[in-house]
Amino acid sequence: MVPDFLRRRRKRRADERAAAHLDAQLRAAADIAISRARRALTRRMAELALPLPDRERVDVQDVLAVAHEHFGLTDVDREQAATVLRARFETRTAALDLDTDAYGD
């Protein structure tokens, strides 16, 4: 018989691990979405032979789509995905060549 305090501790730790795992998956999904947008921009610039950098867009919906496609996540909170996209957008200096709707959510 497992005492209640151990059961509660195990549940709390399992919840913490699950939340950390979800955050890691969302960060990866945001990175993939940003990389896809940058590749699309690079292809478009090469095709059009643009001398000046054009802009591409990465949206919260892109992150949700990648999270579903790669990790099977179907019920991710849109605000949580926007928060992760904002953090990754700033870390990866995507504002130099990409636009996003993550700040409007």
N, C-alpha and C positions, 0 to 999 in steps of 0.2 A: 504494500500500500504506500503510495507516494503522498507525503504531506502536502497540504494545500499551498503552503508558501513556495515549495519547489515547483508545483504545477503552475502557479502564477508566474514564477520566474522563467520557467521554460517557455510559457506562452508569450511573455513579454519579449524574450530574446528571439523567438521565432518571428514575431511581428516585426522586430527591428531588422532582422536579416531579410525578411520579405520586402520591407520598405527600401532598404539599401539596394537590393537586387533590382527592384523596379526603377529606382533612380539611375542605376548603372545602365539599364536597358534604354531608358529614355535619353540619357546622354549619348549613347551610341546611336540611337535613332536620329537625334538632332545632328550629330556629326555626319551621318550618312546623307541626310537631307541637304545639309550645307554643301557637302562634296558634290552631290548630284547637281545642285544649282550652279556651282562653279564650273563643273564639266560642261553643262549646257551652255553657259556663257562663253566658255573657251571655244566650243564648237561653232557657236553662232558668230563669234568674232572672226574665226578663221574662214568661215564660209563667206562672210560679207566683206572680209578684208577691211575691217574697221580700224582706223588708226587710233581713235579715242576709245577708251573702255566704255562699254555699254553696261547696263545693270540687269541683273537677273533677280528673281524673287524666290524666297524660301518662306513658306507659311507654316502656321501651326498645324494645318491640315496635312501638310507634307510630313511632318514629324509623326502625326498620328497614323498616317498611311504606312510609313516605314516601320513603326512600332508594331503594327498589325501584320505587315508582310514578313518581317524578319523574326519577330518574337511572339507572334500570335496574341498580342495584347489587344483586347477589344473594348474594354471599359475604362480607358485612361481618361482622367479628368482633363478637360481642355485647358483649364487654368494651370494645372501642373505641367502640362506639355509646353505651354507658353512660357512659364517660368524657366524651364530647362532650356528651351530654345533661346531665350534672352541671354542666359548665362553662357551658353556655348557660342552664340552669335558674337558676344563681346570678347570672349576668350580667343576665338579664332579670327578676330578682326574682320569679320564678314561685312561690317558696315562700309568697308572700303569699296566693295564691288557688288554687294547684295542689298536688297531691301527685304523687310519682313513685316508681318502684321502682329508679331508677338508683343509689341509695346502697346497695341491698341486693345488687346483683350483684357 
